[in-house]
């Protein structure tokens, strides 16, 4: 099988297309013939910032057809379109170190033509979805779902602030509107803001034109503040997220696009009675809940563009430039 492999150091120039033996499923495993993958900022960080100790097949998000099953497998059958879980061993409950072994990191990922993994770690794709659509789900969509719906317990009538228009943020916009929430979207691009409006965003803030966007969000809520923030920026945006929040507001911390470490106003956090939730994707149970909601609502992902497998480096460079809107798909 063909596989993109990160080897010999970090950086896009260390990605090469290689031939690898096609794996065979053991007892309790399935062989998935991958048809598509999608990329996340996490994949870019893995390739450009972390030199692997062994040759690594990157990417966590993919979808394909079950080609063969090992002994004892009953959850799925040959011919099923499935998505591997970001954490194949996290089925339900709280995360543990053992459950948080991720594809494209501790485990080889999906930038390849086939993968063998535990049958417990895959989920059937939403009915009516293509492999290219289903490949957008495992990281970005599940992160947005868990942040808002599971940990955030989002209810109709609440206000959600979504940072940017990348994969997680667009799924968060879609899920929030599905739940009957009001959504404020921030971006540095007026063009992207208009596209977000077409997807249902209620209010728009250009954070370059309005650097104090936390105060702007409060104005849009008559001074009350927002109930939820989908925090993808990290250190550079966290203070504004705090400023945007209503009393008892919830911040789902899921990204570090603007940095890892910064001084924080702790008094504002406890004074605002804020709930800060660190979100690292989710369990298979979270995936299954999300898929049921997607099927009922007949949601579809927002795909910006496609690249072939051998152009994975170019696709990651696009993400590095932050010019995409929604998801970037790799055709396998």
C-alpha positions as CSV (number, residue, x, y, z in Angstrom):
1,X,0.0,0.0,0.0
2,X,1.0,3.6,-0.4
3,X,1.6,5.7,2.7
4,X,2.9,9.2,3.5
5,X,5.6,8.8,6.1
6,X,7.3,11.4,8.4
7,X,10.9,10.2,8.8
8,X,14.3,11.5,9.6
9,X,13.2,14.8,11.3
10,X,10.4,17.3,11.5
11,X,9.1,19.5,8.8
12,X,7.1,19.2,5.6
13,X,10.3,18.3,3.7
14,X,10.5,15.1,5.8
15,X,7.2,13.7,4.4
16,X,7.7,11.1,1.7
17,X,5.4,8.8,-0.2
18,X,6.5,5.2,0.5
19,X,5.3,1.6,-0.2
20,X,4.4,-0.3,3.0
21,X,3.0,-3.9,3.5
22,X,-0.8,-3.9,3.7
23,X,-1.6,-4.9,7.3
24,X,-3.8,-7.9,8.2
25,X,-6.4,-7.7,10.9
26,X,-5.9,-9.9,14.0
27,X,-8.5,-11.1,16.4
28,X,-10.9,-8.3,17.3
29,X,-9.5,-6.1,14.6
30,X,-10.7,-4.8,11.2
31,X,-8.9,-3.8,8.0
32,X,-10.2,-0.5,6.7
33,X,-9.4,0.4,3.1
34,X,-9.1,4.1,3.4
35,X,-10.7,6.3,0.8
36,X,-10.2,9.8,2.3
37,X,-8.6,11.7,5.1
38,X,-8.8,15.3,6.4
39,X,-6.2,17.5,8.1
40,X,-6.3,19.4,11.4
41,X,-3.9,22.0,12.9
42,X,-2.8,19.2,15.2
43,X,-1.5,17.3,12.2
44,X,0.5,20.4,11.0
45,X,2.0,20.7,14.5
46,X,2.9,17.0,14.6
47,X,4.7,17.2,11.2
48,X,6.4,20.6,11.7
49,X,7.2,20.6,15.5
50,X,7.7,17.1,16.6
51,X,10.5,14.9,15.1
52,X,9.2,11.3,15.6
53,X,11.4,8.7,17.2
54,X,10.3,6.2,14.5
55,X,8.9,6.6,11.0
56,X,5.3,7.8,11.5
57,X,2.3,7.8,9.2
58,X,0.5,11.0,10.2
59,X,-3.1,12.2,10.3
60,X,-5.9,11.2,12.6
61,X,-9.0,11.7,10.5
62,X,-10.1,9.3,7.8
63,X,-12.8,7.2,6.5
64,X,-13.0,4.0,4.4
65,X,-14.7,0.7,3.8
66,X,-14.2,-2.4,6.1
67,X,-12.4,-4.8,3.8
68,X,-11.8,-7.7,6.3
69,X,-12.6,-8.5,9.9
70,X,-10.7,-10.6,12.4
71,X,-12.0,-13.3,14.6
72,X,-14.7,-12.2,17.1
73,X,-15.7,-9.0,15.3
74,X,-19.5,-8.3,15.3
75,X,-19.8,-4.5,15.6
76,X,-19.1,-3.9,11.9
77,X,-19.0,-6.0,8.8
78,X,-17.2,-6.1,5.5
79,X,-18.5,-3.3,3.3
80,X,-19.4,-0.9,6.1
81,X,-18.2,2.7,5.6
82,X,-16.5,3.6,8.9
83,X,-14.4,6.3,10.6
84,X,-11.5,5.3,12.9
85,X,-11.7,7.1,16.3
86,X,-9.1,9.7,17.0
87,X,-8.5,7.7,20.2
88,X,-9.3,4.1,19.1
89,X,-9.1,2.8,22.7
90,X,-11.3,5.5,24.4
91,X,-14.8,3.9,24.2
92,X,-16.6,5.8,27.0
93,X,-16.1,7.3,30.4
94,X,-13.3,9.6,31.5
95,X,-10.0,9.8,29.6
96,X,-7.1,7.9,31.0
97,X,-3.5,7.8,29.7
98,X,-4.1,4.4,28.2
99,X,-7.2,5.6,26.4
100,X,-5.5,8.7,25.0
101,X,-3.2,7.0,22.4
102,X,-4.0,8.9,19.2
103,X,-3.8,8.0,15.6
104,X,-1.1,10.0,13.8
105,X,0.9,10.4,17.0
106,X,1.4,7.5,19.5
107,X,-0.1,5.3,16.8
108,X,0.3,5.3,13.0
109,X,-2.4,7.4,11.3
110,X,-4.5,7.4,8.2
111,X,-2.3,9.0,5.5
112,X,-2.2,5.7,3.8
113,X,-4.3,3.3,1.8
114,X,-5.2,0.8,4.6
115,X,-5.1,0.5,8.3
116,X,-5.8,-2.4,10.8
117,X,-7.1,-1.4,14.2
118,X,-9.4,-2.6,16.9
119,X,-13.0,-3.0,15.8
120,X,-14.1,-1.2,19.0
121,X,-12.4,1.9,17.8
122,X,-14.4,2.5,14.6
123,X,-17.8,4.0,14.1
124,X,-20.2,3.7,11.1
125,X,-20.3,6.9,9.0
126,X,-23.6,8.9,9.0
127,X,-26.1,7.5,6.6
128,X,-25.9,9.1,3.2
129,X,-22.4,10.5,3.8
130,X,-19.5,9.9,1.4
131,X,-16.1,8.8,2.6
132,X,-14.8,12.3,1.8
133,X,-17.5,13.8,4.1
134,X,-17.1,11.2,6.8
135,X,-13.3,11.8,6.9
136,X,-13.9,15.3,8.4
137,X,-15.5,14.0,11.6
138,X,-13.0,12.2,14.0
139,X,-11.1,15.2,15.4
140,X,-12.8,18.5,14.4
141,X,-16.4,17.6,14.6
142,X,-16.1,15.4,17.8
143,X,-14.1,18.2,19.5
144,X,-16.8,20.7,18.8
145,X,-19.6,18.3,19.8
146,X,-18.0,17.4,23.1
147,X,-17.0,21.0,23.9
148,X,-20.5,22.3,23.4
149,X,-22.9,19.5,23.8
150,X,-21.3,17.1,26.3
151,X,-19.1,19.2,28.6
152,X,-20.9,22.5,27.8
153,X,-24.5,21.1,28.0
154,X,-25.6,23.7,25.5
155,X,-29.3,24.6,25.5
156,X,-31.6,26.5,23.2
157,X,-31.5,30.2,23.5
158,X,-27.9,30.4,24.8
159,X,-25.2,32.4,23.0
160,X,-22.0,30.8,21.6
161,X,-18.9,32.6,20.5
162,X,-16.9,30.8,17.9
163,X,-13.3,31.8,17.1
164,X,-12.4,31.7,13.4
165,X,-13.6,29.6,10.5
166,X,-11.5,26.4,10.7
167,X,-12.8,22.9,10.9
168,X,-13.7,22.9,14.7
169,X,-15.2,26.3,14.5
170,X,-17.4,25.6,11.5
171,X,-18.7,22.4,13.1
172,X,-19.3,24.3,16.4
173,X,-21.3,26.9,14.4
174,X,-23.4,24.1,12.8
175,X,-24.0,22.2,16.1
176,X,-24.9,25.4,18.0
177,X,-27.5,26.4,15.4
178,X,-28.8,22.8,15.5
179,X,-29.3,23.3,19.3
180,X,-31.2,26.6,18.8
181,X,-28.3,28.8,20.0
182,X,-27.3,32.3,18.9
183,X,-23.8,32.3,17.4
184,X,-21.2,35.0,17.2
185,X,-18.3,34.3,14.9
186,X,-14.9,36.1,14.9
187,X,-12.4,36.2,12.0
188,X,-9.8,38.5,10.5
189,X,-11.5,38.1,7.1
190,X,-14.8,39.9,6.1
191,X,-15.2,37.4,3.3
192,X,-15.0,34.5,5.7
193,X,-17.4,36.2,8.0
194,X,-19.9,36.5,5.2
195,X,-19.6,32.8,4.5
196,X,-20.1,32.1,8.2
197,X,-23.3,34.2,8.1
198,X,-24.6,32.1,5.2
199,X,-24.2,29.1,7.4
200,X,-26.3,30.7,10.1
201,X,-24.0,32.9,12.2
202,X,-26.1,35.6,13.9
203,X,-23.4,38.2,14.6
204,X,-20.0,38.8,13.1
205,X,-16.8,40.4,14.6
206,X,-13.7,41.2,12.6
207,X,-11.0,40.9,15.3
208,X,-8.4,42.8,13.3
209,X,-10.8,45.8,13.1
210,X,-12.0,45.2,16.6
211,X,-9.0,44.0,18.8
212,X,-11.1,44.2,21.9
213,X,-13.6,41.7,20.6
214,X,-14.5,40.4,24.1
215,X,-16.1,43.7,24.9
216,X,-17.7,43.8,21.5
217,X,-19.3,40.4,22.2
218,X,-20.6,41.7,25.5
219,X,-22.2,44.6,23.6
220,X,-23.9,42.3,21.3
221,X,-25.5,40.5,24.3
222,X,-26.7,43.8,25.9
223,X,-23.8,43.6,28.4
224,X,-24.6,40.2,29.7
225,X,-21.9,38.3,27.9
226,X,-21.9,35.0,26.0
227,X,-22.7,31.6,27.6
228,X,-20.1,29.6,25.7
229,X,-16.7,30.3,24.0
230,X,-15.1,27.8,21.6
231,X,-11.5,28.7,22.4
232,X,-9.2,27.7,19.5
233,X,-6.6,30.5,19.8
234,X,-5.0,29.6,23.1
235,X,-2.8,32.0,25.0
236,X,-3.2,35.0,22.7
237,X,-7.0,35.0,22.8
238,X,-7.8,33.6,26.2
239,X,-8.1,37.0,28.0
240,X,-10.6,38.2,25.4
241,X,-12.6,34.9,25.8
242,X,-12.8,35.6,29.5
243,X,-13.9,39.2,28.9
244,X,-16.6,38.0,26.5
245,X,-18.2,35.5,29.0
246,X,-21.3,36.0,31.0
247,X,-21.4,35.1,34.7
248,X,-21.1,31.3,34.9
249,X,-20.0,31.1,31.3
250,X,-18.2,28.1,29.8
251,X,-15.0,28.2,27.8
252,X,-14.1,25.0,25.9
253,X,-10.3,25.2,25.5
254,X,-9.4,23.2,22.4
255,X,-6.5,24.9,20.5
256,X,-3.3,26.8,20.7
257,X,-3.2,28.7,17.4
258,X,-1.9,31.8,19.1
259,X,0.5,30.3,21.6
260,X,0.8,28.0,24.7
261,X,1.6,30.2,27.7
262,X,0.5,33.7,28.9
263,X,-0.3,35.4,32.1
264,X,-4.0,35.1,32.9
265,X,-6.4,37.2,35.1
266,X,-7.3,34.6,37.6
267,X,-9.5,37.0,39.5
268,X,-11.6,37.4,36.4
269,X,-12.0,33.7,36.2
270,X,-13.2,33.1,39.7
271,X,-15.1,36.4,39.8
272,X,-17.0,35.4,36.7
273,X,-17.7,32.0,38.1
274,X,-16.4,30.6,34.8
275,X,-16.2,27.0,33.8
276,X,-12.9,26.2,31.9
277,X,-13.0,22.8,30.1
278,X,-9.9,21.4,28.4
279,X,-11.1,19.3,25.4
280,X,-9.0,16.7,23.7
281,X,-11.5,15.3,21.1
282,X,-13.7,12.6,22.7
283,X,-14.7,9.0,23.1
284,X,-16.5,6.6,20.8
285,X,-19.7,7.2,22.8
286,X,-19.4,10.9,22.0
287,X,-18.9,10.1,18.3
288,X,-22.0,7.9,18.3
289,X,-24.1,10.6,19.9
290,X,-22.9,13.1,17.3
291,X,-23.6,10.8,14.4
292,X,-27.2,10.3,15.6
293,X,-27.7,14.1,15.7
294,X,-26.1,14.6,12.3
295,X,-28.5,12.0,10.8
296,X,-31.6,13.5,12.3
297,X,-30.6,17.1,11.3
298,X,-29.2,16.0,7.9
299,X,-26.1,18.1,8.4
300,X,-23.3,18.1,5.9
301,X,-19.7,19.2,6.5
302,X,-18.1,22.3,4.9
303,X,-15.2,21.1,2.7
304,X,-12.9,23.9,1.4
305,X,-10.8,21.8,-1.1
306,X,-9.2,18.5,-1.9
307,X,-5.7,17.3,-2.4
308,X,-4.3,13.9,-3.5
309,X,-2.4,11.8,-0.9
310,X,1.0,12.5,-2.5
311,X,0.3,16.3,-2.0
312,X,-0.2,16.1,1.8
313,X,2.7,18.5,2.3
314,X,1.0,21.1,0.1
315,X,-2.3,20.6,2.0
316,X,-0.5,21.2,5.3
317,X,1.2,24.3,3.9
318,X,-2.3,25.6,3.1
319,X,-3.3,25.1,6.7
320,X,-0.2,26.8,7.8
321,X,-1.3,29.9,5.9
322,X,-4.8,29.8,7.5
323,X,-6.5,30.5,4.2
324,X,-9.0,27.6,4.4
325,X,-12.6,27.7,5.4
326,X,-13.9,24.5,7.0
327,X,-12.1,21.3,6.2
328,X,-9.3,20.3,3.8
329,X,-9.7,16.7,2.5
330,X,-7.0,14.3,1.3
331,X,-8.3,12.0,-1.4
332,X,-6.8,8.4,-1.1
